[in-house]
Amino acid sequence: MRDSNLEATLRNWFKNMVNRYRWLSIKFEYNEKRGVYLVSYAPISEISANDDFISESMAFEDKMNALYGDNAPLFCDEEKYFKMSVNAEVFEYINFQLFKISFPTKKHTWSFSSNVMEDISNQTNYSLAA
């Protein structure tokens, strides 16, 4: 059975983990057929090389098992024990680099001497043809 508190706990933990372990990808969904939340971590190559992640994820999984018993989420790596549907949510680190482009603003002033203006006006002769 779906549990909004459990789901909120999972989502918060996922967000925290992908921000800390930027290589991590977590797939997550509630499986109606099994009546349980499914969680899959990837990639296994990074997971197996990271003892901190392994310790943290195992501690979290143990906590979920202690709190929820038979209704605890099922965890695995790279969908090894179950396949997720195409509707599974994926949590990954997204790096948004915001930047600002600024252009120096210079005020330009134009000034002409009266001689230049007279020269220009004297050189402009327009003739109209019909």
Beta strands, then each sheet from edge to edge (+ up, - down):
strand 1: 25-31
strand 2: 36-42
strand 3: 74-77
strand 4: 89-92
sheet 1: 3+ 2+ 1- 4+
end
